[in-house]
Amino acid sequence: MRKFLLKSNKAMKGYLLGTFLVCLVLSSCQISGLTSGYSHLSKVEKERVINYAGKIDSISNYSYVYNITVEQIKEYILAHKKVIVYNYTPFCKSPFCVPPFLLIDRCKSKDINVLIVSNIYDDLFMHMSKSYPLFMINTKKYKTKWRWKYIESFYFPLIGHNQEEINYAGYHYFQDGVYIKSFENFKDI
């Protein structure tokens, strides 16, 4: 009986140790993409996020990420002849996702202004540039932490379509203040 109890005790210790290690590993994991990712930012990165209320054209310091509203985007679109609003996901590896500078270079040759509006903070600070500002959807306005919800709530009033209707295209083209079309591939612009 004593041997049985000793074997059971060792088995129980092994089970508890295994459970502890699994819990430790799982608690150190973070799942990206479901929420804005703001809580994963370092203190320094959080200090570089500004809730911006002014005109987009007034921004000259590109070392910050500017949280903006759809109203600010609309104001910018009305002030410029041709605009592409890029629904940007920094960590996206799809061929339809491109680094902002490629899109800006392509559009500049066609006299199209570009707004890079990220839908998540994850990896965003790796794509900062001294050539253009980076924007982020002001998620507080939509009272949800879920990324898909605030993306839909941001873009629907801007383009008049839900994401499914435009096949989740990321490049939204406006001319003379009017939404024209969304593109899946930046090469089609």
C-alpha positions in Angstrom: 0.0 0.0 0.0 2.8 2.3 0.9 4.5 1.8 -2.6 1.1 2.6 -4.2 0.8 5.9 -2.3 4.4 6.9 -3.2 3.7 6.2 -6.9 0.5 8.1 -6.6 2.2 11.0 -4.9 4.9 11.1 -7.6 2.2 11.0 -10.3 0.3 13.8 -8.6 3.5 16.0 -8.4 4.2 15.4 -12.0 0.6 16.2 -12.9 0.7 19.4 -10.9 4.1 20.4 -12.3 2.8 19.8 -15.9 -0.4 21.8 -15.2 1.7 24.6 -13.7 4.0 24.8 -16.7 1.1 24.7 -19.2 -0.6 27.6 -17.3 2.6 29.5 -17.2 3.1 29.2 -21.0 -0.5 30.1 -21.8 -0.5 33.1 -19.5 2.6 34.5 -21.2 0.9 34.2 -24.7 -1.0 37.1 -26.3 -3.3 36.8 -29.2 -2.9 39.5 -31.7 -5.5 40.9 -34.0 -8.7 40.6 -31.9 -8.4 44.1 -30.3 -6.6 47.3 -31.0 -3.4 46.1 -29.3 -3.1 49.3 -27.3 -2.6 47.4 -24.1 0.4 45.6 -25.6 2.3 48.9 -26.3 5.3 49.9 -24.1 5.1 53.0 -22.0 7.2 54.9 -24.5 5.0 53.9 -27.4 1.8 54.9 -25.5 3.4 58.3 -25.0 3.7 58.6 -28.8 -0.1 58.1 -29.4 -2.0 61.3 -29.6 -5.8 61.7 -29.6 -5.8 64.3 -32.3 -8.7 66.7 -32.7 -7.3 69.2 -35.3 -7.1 69.2 -39.1 -5.1 66.5 -40.7 -3.4 69.0 -43.0 -2.0 70.7 -39.9 0.1 67.7 -38.8 3.8 68.2 -39.4 5.4 66.0 -36.7 5.4 62.4 -38.1 7.0 60.8 -35.0 3.6 60.2 -33.4 0.6 58.0 -34.2 -2.6 60.2 -34.4 -5.9 58.8 -33.3 -8.5 60.3 -35.6 -12.2 60.2 -36.3 -14.1 59.5 -39.5 -15.2 63.2 -39.4 -11.6 64.3 -39.7 -11.1 62.0 -42.6 -14.2 63.4 -44.3 -13.0 67.0 -43.8 -9.6 66.0 -45.4 -11.4 64.3 -48.3 -13.5 67.4 -49.0 -10.4 69.6 -49.1 -8.5 67.4 -51.7 -9.3 66.5 -55.2 -8.2 62.8 -55.1 -7.6 60.7 -51.9 -6.9 57.1 -51.1 -7.7 56.0 -47.5 -5.6 52.9 -46.8 -7.2 50.6 -44.2 -3.7 49.5 -43.0 -2.8 46.4 -41.0 0.9 46.7 -40.2 1.6 43.0 -39.8 -0.3 41.8 -42.8 1.7 39.5 -45.2 -0.9 39.2 -47.9 0.1 40.4 -51.4 -2.8 42.9 -51.1 -1.1 44.6 -48.1 1.8 46.9 -49.0 4.1 49.1 -47.0 2.8 52.6 -46.9 5.7 54.1 -48.8 5.0 51.9 -51.9 1.4 53.1 -52.0 2.4 56.7 -51.4 5.0 56.6 -54.2 2.4 55.0 -56.6 -0.3 57.5 -55.8 2.0 60.5 -55.8 2.7 59.9 -59.5 -1.0 60.1 -60.1 -1.6 63.2 -57.9 -3.5 61.2 -55.3 -3.2 62.1 -51.7 -2.9 59.1 -49.3 -4.0 58.7 -45.7 -2.6 55.7 -43.9 -5.2 54.7 -41.3 -4.1 51.7 -39.2 -6.7 49.5 -37.7 -4.4 48.0 -35.0 -1.3 49.1 -33.0 0.6 45.8 -33.3 3.8 46.5 -35.2 2.7 50.0 -36.2 5.7 51.8 -34.7 8.0 49.7 -36.9 6.5 51.5 -39.9 6.9 55.1 -38.8 8.4 57.5 -41.3 9.6 61.0 -41.5 7.8 61.3 -44.9 4.1 60.8 -43.9 1.9 60.6 -40.8 0.4 57.4 -39.5 -3.1 57.5 -38.2 -5.1 55.1 -36.1 -8.9 54.7 -35.7 -10.0 56.4 -32.6 -11.5 53.3 -31.0 -12.8 55.0 -27.9 -15.6 56.6 -30.0 -17.0 53.2 -30.9 -17.2 51.8 -27.3 -15.9 48.4 -28.3 -12.6 46.7 -27.9 -13.2 44.3 -30.8 -11.3 45.2 -33.9 -13.8 44.0 -36.5 -16.5 46.1 -34.9 -14.7 49.4 -34.8 -13.3 48.9 -38.3 -16.9 48.4 -39.6 -18.2 51.4 -37.5 -15.4 53.6 -38.8 -15.6 52.8 -42.5 -19.3 52.3 -43.1 -20.1 56.1 -42.6 -17.1 56.9 -44.8 -17.8 54.7 -47.8 -21.4 53.7 -47.3 -20.7 50.0 -47.6 -19.9 47.3 -45.0 -16.6 45.5 -45.3 -18.1 42.3 -46.7 -19.8 44.3 -49.6 -16.4 45.5 -50.8 -14.8 42.1 -50.3 -12.7 43.6 -47.4 -10.7 45.8 -49.9 -8.3 48.1 -48.1 -7.8 51.0 -50.5 -10.7 53.4 -50.6 -10.7 56.0 -53.4 -12.4 59.4 -53.2 -12.6 62.1 -55.9 -13.9 65.6 -55.3 -15.1 64.6 -51.9 -17.2 61.6 -53.2 -16.5 57.9 -52.6 -15.8 56.2 -55.9 -14.5 52.7 -55.3 -12.5 50.4 -53.1 -9.6 48.4 -54.4 -8.2 45.1 -53.2 -4.9 45.5 -55.0 -3.0 48.8 -54.9 -1.7 48.1 -58.4 -5.3 48.6 -59.7 -5.4 52.2 -58.4 
